[in-house]
Amino acid sequence: MKSEEEIVKEMQEIAAQMVIDDLEEDPSLEHEMFECDCCGQEKSLAGSIEYSGYRLCNDCVLIAETGFALNKIKDIQELIDAMEDKRLEQLCDFLKQEENRKNN
């Protein structure tokens, strides 16, 4: 049986390879951005995956797949719910930046 460290390392390699594969297939993906439904950040489409109607960036895919592999989460909704504070933080940062832009 693999250790948690081995599983995490394997998932990191898989997630990194997903980005490479996507960029080899379509180099323009590097500059195509979307708002991750999990972390709320603007991220590249390269290496992203859609789970149950949620589009996750590569960083969140890594978290999700590691969570599944370690039996820490049973479905993507658990991760989405757990990341709600992070999304709200991103939204507040965005609103502050917009306010600063208007004031300058």
Summary of the structure (lengths in Angstrom):
residues: 104
radius of gyration: 15.6
end to end distance: 57.7
largest distance: 57.7
contacts: 282
relative contact order: 0.14
helix: 63%
strand: 12%
